[in-house]
Amino acid sequence: MASDECKNLLYDQACLQVWADNAPNISLWMQVEECYKCDLLKKENISNNGVTNIRLNTIYSIWLDLTNDSSHNNCRTLQTFEEHGVYQWNISNNLNCSQIKQISTPQDSFMPFVYALLLIIPSFALWFFINYLQRTYVVPSVFRFASKTDLDIENDFGTGSNEPVIIHPQIPTPVKNNSYRITSLDTFRGISIILMVFINLGGGHYWFFEHAPWNGITLADFILPWFCWVMGVSIAISLRSQLRSSTKRKYVFGRVVRRSIALLIMGLVLNSVNNNNLSTFRPLGVLQRLAFVYFIAATLETIFMKPQPYFTNTRLDVIRDIIESARQWTIVIILVAIHTIITFFLPVPGCPKGYLGPGGLYNSSSNVNCTGGAAGYIDRLVLGENHMYFGSPKPVYQSLPFDPEGILGTLTNTLLVYMGVHAGRIILCYQYTNERIKRWIAWTVVLGLVGGCLCNFSKENGLIPINKNLFSLSYAFITGSSAFLIFIILFLIIEHWRLWGGSPFNEIGQNSIMLYIGQHIFYNTLPWRWQPVNETSHTEYLVMDCWATIFWCAIALVMHKKNIFIVV
């Protein structure tokens, strides 16, 4: 027997048929497993001597429980449902329950990736074919893009500056100095911005391309930290370049202020695209967060950075990167200490001290109005609930509004940016690849271990769980460790072994601000997106989001060939 509930299922949906035989007054209670320590909620009254069809979400495993008024027996079970599957649960008198069985074959929810690859692979092939034709001069010059001018090293947001960075790819034998752009950094930025665009577009509506509801981490939770880390590397290199060219620090600081203000204004304008109502306008956002952390990190470097690398001609030269940045790190550690003290000791009305949970249904609804603890309290106090983002915990935990780009998280985000700054300082202080790689590996391991210890290498049970919404300390360490690891791999492949030139990601990475702003402004417009014809599976959503991402990449590549850069 089928009903409307079991027909026309959308993506991430399944149907459960509950058959009750002489089992009156039965209620179905349920809760997703992702909702940690949450009580089950009543979903449906079950028809006696009949079938009740219930449409379920398949993203998370679900706790199901059948109860009645006269019996304490229950049929509590944890079940994983698959997309478009139809399942049957038989209940007889006294709540004798059978196991849930599958009566209709689910749809393969990962099949859409095959169609996406049929779009992505030809796009890459076309790009490399065009490049080959241009290199071999098969294409007449009148049809070729203008050649790119010589750029040395990107500034903080992906455009050119004037100072080369010295790379010695051969180790340990010294070679002639070669000064050129750090392609691996552009490549990392390009990979980050492409993933950010794809995920912001919807990521095919797959759960693993969305942010974790509260604790935990998904692919989407790595993207902004990677971008911040790359920005930190560029800050170190760009500011050293300006100071070495004898630019006065007050002028360097003026540029830092102008860029920060520009980012802040762009973020506010983007927020007004879909909501210009001042009573509900959200003042915070990704670009605003980038503006604040950039200003803090770049100001520290402007004040304390030396125009030339620090040398002592002693054994201390092996840690000259740390010696040179001691004052900056002291201030960053103070900011982290302030964050930690506020998080664990600020009195929040009606909430336990040091609360880090999502509120709402969490922990049997014992702290409903405590979403985010001190961080959420500060944002609600300063901004008001009407001016906050309804972040990812709300659908699962039914929480209060919480802004993932909130005020308190700026301090730990600054720590992450400064990890990137230090990676850039290692490039500036050490000339040979082995010197750089050894130090980056050390940072990778130490940050990973510290982050793992803080979260107890678990999702929920650590002192400081991994949490993107709070930008927790463990989250900053883990994502910083992953950024170091990825950069090591890219640096070796592109800079040292010369196995790959980073194309097309390095070209795309040089217009990252344009991509981010463009995909926000034209989010729901043709030719990037359209109203899906078939909403019953991920296929059209995934193909559409891949198409839109490829289109934006093509625009960035054309702009790069034409020497057009959107600068901040």
N, C-alpha and C positions, 0 to 999 in steps of 0.2 A: 504494500500500500504506500502510495506517495501522497504528499500534500504540497501546498505552496512553499512550506519551509524547506522541503527537500528538492524543490525545483529551482532552476536558475541561480544556483549558488555562485557567489562572487569569489574572487581570489581569496585565499586564506580562510575559506569557510568549509565546514563539513556539516552533516546532518546526523543527529542522534534520534533514533526511534525507541521510545520507552514503551514496552508492552506490559500492561498491568493486568494480572489475572486474579480476580477476587482479592485485590489489595487496595482498599479504600483509604482516603485521606492521606495520600502520599505526596510529599513535596520533594522537589529536586533542588539541592543546594550545591553551589559550585564556586570555585575560585582558581585562578591561574596559578601555577607553581611559582611563577616569577614574583608574585606578590608575597614577599617573605614575611612569615609569621602573621599572615592575615587570616581572619575568620572567614569561613565560607558564607556566601550570601545566597538568599533564596532566589532561585531562577524561575521555577515553574511549578504549578500544581499538576499532578499526574492524573489523567483520566482513568477511572476504574473500569476494568473489563474493556479496554480499548487501547489505542495507541496515541501517544503524544509525540509530536515531531518538534525537535528543537534544533535551531541553527546555532552552530558553535564556531568560535574562532580557533584556527589551527596554529597560530604563531607559537604559543606556549603549551606545554602539557597542562592538563586541567585536573584538579581534584573534584571528584563528584561524590555526592552523598545523598542517599534516599532515606527519608525519615517519615514517620507518621506520629499521630498524637497519642496513640495507645501503646506504642512499643518503643523501647530504647534501643532495639536492634537497628543496625544501619548497614548500608552497603558501600561504605566509603572506599574509593579506589582512585588511583592516579592513572590517567589515560592520555596517551598521545594520539591525536587525530591527524589525519592527512587530508590535504586539500581535495575537496569535492568527493570525499569518501562518505558513504552512508553506513551507519553503524546501528546495531540493534542490541537492546538491553531488556531482557525478560525478567519480570518480577512476579512472584507468586505470593500467596497469602503468607503473613508473618514476615514479610520482607526477605523471603528467600530469593537471593539474586544470583543470576547466572553471570558468567563473564561476558563482557561486551564483545560482540563479534562483528566482523566487517562483512556487510552483505553487498557492497558495491565497490568496485575497484577504484581507488583514489587516482587522481591525476598526478603525473610526475611534475612537481612544481619547479624542477630545475631544467626541464626541457627548453624553456624560453632562452636559456643561455646559449643553446646551439644556434638559435636564430640570431641572437645578438652577435655571436662570433662571425656569422655569415655577413654581418654588416661591418664589424670591426676589422677583420682580416683584410678584405678588399680595400678598406680605407688606408691601412698601413701600406699595402702593396702599391696603391696608387701614389702615395707620398714618396716612397723610395724610388718608384719608376720615374716620377717627375724630376727628383733630385739627380737620378742617373742621367737623364736626358740633358739636364742643364750642365752637369759636369763634363759630359762628352761633347757639348756644343752641338748636339743634334737639333735642338730647338733653335730656330733663328733668333738672333739677339732681340729683334723687335718684339717677340712674344715672351722673352724671358723677363722674370722679375728683376728689378734693380738689385745689384749686388749689395751686400751688407757692408757698411763701413766698419773699420777696425775699432772694436770695443775691447776694453781690457778687463774690468771687473765691475760687476753690477753694484748699484747702490742698494739701499736697504729694501727696496720694493721691486727690484728687477730690471732697472735700466742701467745705462753705462756710466762710468766715471773715468777718471784720467790716470789712475795709478795702477800699474801692472803688479801682479803677485808672482813671485818666483816659485816655480815648480821644479823640483829635481826628481823626475820619475825613476831614475836609475839608482839602485841602492846595492851596496854601499859606495860604489865607485862614483866620485864626483863627475859631473858632466857640465858642459857649457850651460850657463844660465839661459833659460827660456822663459820669457814673460808672456803670459797669455791669460785669457779669461778662464776662471775656474768653472769649466763646463759642468762638472759633476754637481755643483751647487745650483746652477740654473736647471739642471735635469731634475734634481730633487724638488726644487720649487715647482717645476712643471708637473711632475707626477702628483704633488700635493694639490695643486690648484685644479687639475683635471679631476681627481677624485672628489674634491670639494664641490665642483660644479655638478658632477654626476649625482652625488648624494643629495645636494640641495635641490636638484630637479626631481628627486623622488627615489632614485636608485631602484627603479622597477617595482617599488613598494615591497621589497623584501625586508624582513625584520633585521637582518644582519647588516643592512645598509642604513639602518636607523640608529639613533643614540640609545644606549642602555637606559631603561626606565629610571633606575637610580644607581645602586652599586653595580659594579661590573664594567666590562669594556667591550665594545664592538669595533669593527673597522672604522666606522664613522667617527668614533671618539679619538682616533689617532690623528685625524687630518689637520685640525686647527693647531694642535701642539707641534706637528711637523712644520707647518707653515711658520709658526712663531719661532721655532728653533732656527730655521733657515734665515729668517729675518735677523736673528741675533748674530749669526755668522757674518752676514752682510754688514751689520752695524760696525763690527770690529774692523773689517777690512776697509769699508768706506771712510770711517772716521780717521783711521791711521793714514789713509791716502790724503785726506784733506790736511791733516796736521803736518805731514811730511812735505807738503807743498807750501808750507809756511803760512797757511790760512790762519788768521787770528781766531782764538777760541770763541770770542764773542760772536763772530760771524758764523762759525760752525754751530754754535748754540742757536743762533737765529734761524738757521736752516732746520734744525731739529724742531724748534717751536712751530715753524711754518708747516712742516710736514705733519706734525701731530694735530694741529688745528685743521688742516685739510682733510685728514682721515676722519676726524671727529665730525666735521660738517658733512662729509660724504655719507657717513653712517646715519646721521640724523635725517638727511634727505632720503636715503633708501628706506628708512623706517616709515617715512611719510607717504611712500608710494601707495601702500595699501591701507593706510590709516593716518589721516591728517586731522583727526578729531583730538583736540588738545586735552579733552577730559579723559581720554584713554590712550594717548600717545605714549609709545615706549621709547624712552630716551637712551636705553642701553642697547648694545648689539655687538656683533663681531668686529666691525671696523672701529667702533668706539673703544672696545677692549684693546685692539691693536694700537690705537692712538695712545692710550695711557701707558701700556707696557713699553712701547717704543720710546715714549718720552722719558720714562724712568731710566731705562737701560742706556739710551743714547746720551742722556744728560750725565750719567755717571762716567761714561767713557769720555765725553767731552771735557769733563773736569779733570779726570785723573790719568787718562791715557798719555803715554809718552810718545813723542813723534818718532822715536827710533826704538827698536827692541832693546830690552834690558840685558846687559852682560856684566857678569862679575868676575870672569876669568878664574873662577873657583869651582869646586864641586857643586855649588848651588846652581850652576848654570843648567843642570838637568831639570830643575823646577822653576826656571826663570819665568815661565808663563804664569805660575801661581804667585811668585814674588811680585811680578809686575801688576797683577790684578788683586793684590791682597786687600787694598782699601775698598775696592768695588765689592769684593766678595763679603767683606765685613758688613757693609751696608745692606747687601742683599740678604744675608743671614739675619740681620736685625729685622728686616721686613717680614721674613718667614717666621721669626720668633713672635712678632706682633700678631701675625695671622694665627699662630698656634695658641697664644694666650687668649685672644678674643674668642676663638672657636671653642675652647674648652672651659673658659672661666667667666665669660660674659653672662650675667644673669638675664635669662629670657623669661618673661612672665608666663607662668603656667607650664613651663618646660623644664626638664632636668638639665643640669649643667653638662656641657659637652655633648649634647644631643646631635647626632649626625644623620638621623633617619629622615624619611620622606613625609612623616606625618600621615594623615589620612587613615587608611586601613592598617597601616604597618603596626606590628606588635599588638594585635587585637584592638586596634583603634585606641590605644592608651594615650597617645599624644597627637590627637587629630590636628590641632592648630599649630604644630611645631615644625612644619616643613622646613628642612634645611638648618634647623637650630639657629645659631647666632647669625650665620650668613643670611638666611631668609628673613630673620627678624630685622636686621639692619636695612635690608632692601625694602621691606614693607614699611619700616619706620621713615626712611628717607624718601622713597619714591611713591609709596602707596600701592595697594593691590591693583588698582585700575591701570597702573603704568608699568606693569610687569608682564613678562612673557609667560604664557601658560606652557611650562616646560614639560619634558618627557615623563615625570612621575605621575602626572594627573590621570591619564587613562588607566593605569594599572592600580595606583594607590588611592585615586580620588582625592588628591591632595590640594592644598592651597596653591595659588600661583607661585612659581619660583623661577627666577631669572638665571639661566646658566651663565650669563655674562655679567653677574652681579658684582657688587662693590668689593667685597672681601676677597673673592677669588682673584682679583687683580694682583694681589701680593704674591701668591704662589705662581701665577702666570708669569710674573716678572722673573721668578727663579728659573723657569723653563727657558725664557728668552736668554737669560744670562748664561745658561748652559751652552746655548748656541754661540753667544759672544765668546765664551772661552774656547770653543772649538775653532772659531776664527782666529783667536789669539795664538793658538797652537800653530796654525798655518803661518802666522807672521813671525813667530819666535824661532821656528825650526825649519830648516831648508830641505831636509831629506825626508823621503816618504816613510822610511822605517821609523824615524823619530816621531813623526806625526801619528802614524798608525798605532804604535805602541801606547801612546798616551790616550788616543781615542778609545782603544780597546779597554784600557784601564777604567776610563769614565763609563763605558758601556757596562762593564761588569759591576762596578761599585754602585752605580745608580740602580741597576736592575736588582741587586741584592738588597739594598736599603729599601727600595720600594716594595720588594717582596716581603721583607721582614715587617714593614709597617702594616701591610694588609694580611700578614700571616699566610701569604701565598694562597689565599682563599678569597672568595667573593664577598662573604658577609661577616667573617669571624675575626677580622684583624682589628688592631687598635685604630688604624685609619684606613678604612676600605678605599679601594679604587673608585673614584666617583668624579665623573666629568662635570656634572652639574655644580658640585661644590669646588671643582678644581682642587681636589684634595692633594695633600703632600705626596701620598703614595702614587697618585695619578701623574703628578708632575715628574716624579722620578722614573716611573715605568715608561712613560711616553718619551721622556728625554733619553733614556737608555735606547729605546727603539730608534730614535732619530740618529743617534751616534752610530748605531749598527748599520742602518741603511746608508748613511753617508760614507762609512768605511767601504762598503761594498761598491758603491758608485765611484768613489775616488780611485779605488784600485783598478776597476774595469776601465774607466774613462781616462783618468790622469796617468796612472802608472803603467798598466799593461797596454793601453791604447787599443783595446778590443772593440770599442764602440765610441762613437762621437756624441752620444746622448740625444741624437735627433730621433723624433721631432720634439721630445719633451723639453730640451734646453731652449729651443726657440719659443715654445709656448710659455715657458716660465718667465720670459722677459717681458710679458704683458699680462702678468697675473692680476693686477688691479682692474684692468679693463675687463677681463673674463669674469671676475667676481661681480663687478657692478653691472655688467651687461646682462648676465644671466638672471640677476634680480629684477632688473627693469623690464626685461622682455620675457619674464618667466612663463606667462600663459599666452604667448602670441605666436602666430605663424611666422616663419616656417619651422620654429623650434618645437612647438607643442600644439596639440589639437585635442578636441574632446574624443576620448577613446570610443571606438565603435563596439569593441568587445571588452566588457569589464569583468568577465567571468574568470580570467586568468591573468597571470603576470606578463604574458607574452607581449601584448601591445604596449603596456607601460614600460617594459624593459627596452624594447626596440626604440620606442619614442625617446626615452631618456638617453640611450646610447647615441641615437641620431642627433639629438640636441647638443650633447657633449662634443661629438665629432664636428658638428657645424661650428661651434664656438672655437674649437681647436683650429679648424680651417681658417677662420677669421684671424686668429692670432698668428698663424703661419704666414698668411698674406701680409699682415701688418709688419711682421718681422722682415719679410723680403723687401717690403717697400720702405723699410727704415722708419716706420711709424710706431712710436711708443707713447703710451699714456703714462706720464710721470706724476709723482706726488712730491 
